[in-house]
Amino acid sequence: MNRAVWLILIAAACSTVGIVLVFVTPHPSPILAATTAGMTILASSFLLLWACEAGQADVSQALALAAIALITVLPEYAVDMYFTWQAGQYPESEYAHYAIANMTGANRLIIGVGWAAIAILFWLKYRKTVALEGHRDLEIRFLGVASLYALVIPMKGSLVWYDGVILIGIFVWYLILSAKREVEEPEVEGPAAYLVALPKVKRRLALGGLLVLAAGAILANAERFSEGLVGTGTQLGIDEFLLVQWLAPLASEAPEFLLAIMFTLQGKPSLGLGSMLSAKLNQWTLLVGMIPAVYAISSGSLASPIPLESFQHQEILLTAAQSVLAVVLVAGGSLSVGQGALLLGLFVAQFVAPRALDQLSGIYELAPAGAYTRLLLSLIYLITAIGFILDRPTRLAAIFTRDEVAKTAAEESADPADAEILEGEVR
């Protein structure tokens, strides 16, 4: 058996063991629960990613886009929706805070680590800037719209049902327009390539089996993983909010991160960055939009928004501000090593800045750093975005004009005779 088969079998075995453990050890210690369930979700995430990539060979483009968007977000969705559902059942608990922590952490990791790593690694190996394909402008536009709307949520101080309707509506609108794009042959590697090469009947059976196994393992372990993280934090004296915000998304985002880095090191960074761009758009619209919907169903009312404090609103503001800067950067059609370093530096700053500001607070008798660090970083993100726009005012306009230029060029080059006539007229 080749390497691709072994990887599929190992991931499938881990997912299967994870399901069995749910029934064999229903009440494990928090650390054991978080570890085993986390490994199960990680393995299942790989299966979902490989199956979704290979599945593009069997379904229409519109269906493929919808399926990939929904399925690849399942690991993150399962954990976040568990916290959201529990928040509706127990409004006075901390579950609402955990739901926002998981959502904001996942979104900030994609840009602050994922996008940044692609730009930096590609420059280190090839000394080049990552260039995005022209058709990615559609994702950039919709991510920009979603990011601007997300800025409104902390300003009005609530995340309610109509916010979910708007964000999910943005995602559906994006899918409709995406379905009109020309079909492209998917570029797949490793296990996904092995699955694509199977005969049609065997491929479809294999993909169906992998999707069912992975989805079942993720759903079976969502509660176990979520409660295990919270219990681990309590048992070890670690902030549960931080564990939920950063450790949980790492388990679900790792496969996509690794795939994007693999493409980058192979000299195809546009594929890696393109997948991370799609992941960000999916989570910033579909995932965030589902939070108020699930909370309303769980609580049995549309009248009451999910309970959030100023801390959570600041987290949403910081995440939205980071997203705005990221959109402005890639609107130029590329992501340079300097821009990648900027995203990574600002991401790291959210961990370093509070301690530095706490020291200044003690010296100059200022308010505790936690009260304004997120607001300060949000302001830095937004001011930096404005600075890039002022430096090149046509940057944002380019995401609306590049498609037309590309279409015109394709039409002009389609017929050699027309191209010669056009060239003669120009002369």
ABEGO torsion letter per residue (X at the ends): XBAAAAAAAAAAAAAAAAAAAAAABABBBAAAAAAAAAAAAAAAAAAAAAAAAAAAAABBAAAAAAAAAAAAAAAAAAAAAAAAAAAAABAABAAAAAAAAAAAAAAAAAAAAAAAAAAAAAAAAAGBBBBBBAAAAAAAAAAAAAAAAAAAAAAAGBBBAAAAAAAAAAAAAAAAAAAABBBBBBBBBEAAAAAAABBAAAAAAAAAAAAAAAAAAAAAAAAAAAAAAAAAAAAAGBBAAAAAAAAAAAAAAAAAAAAAAAAAAAGBAAAAAAAAAAAAAAAAAAAAAAAAAAAAAAAGBAABBBBBBAAAAAAAAAAAAAAAAAAAAAAAGBBBAAAAAAAAAAAAAAAAAAAAAAAAAAAAGBBBAAAAAAAAAAAAAAAAAAAAAAABAAAAAAAAAAAAAAAAAAAAAABAAAAAAAAAAAX
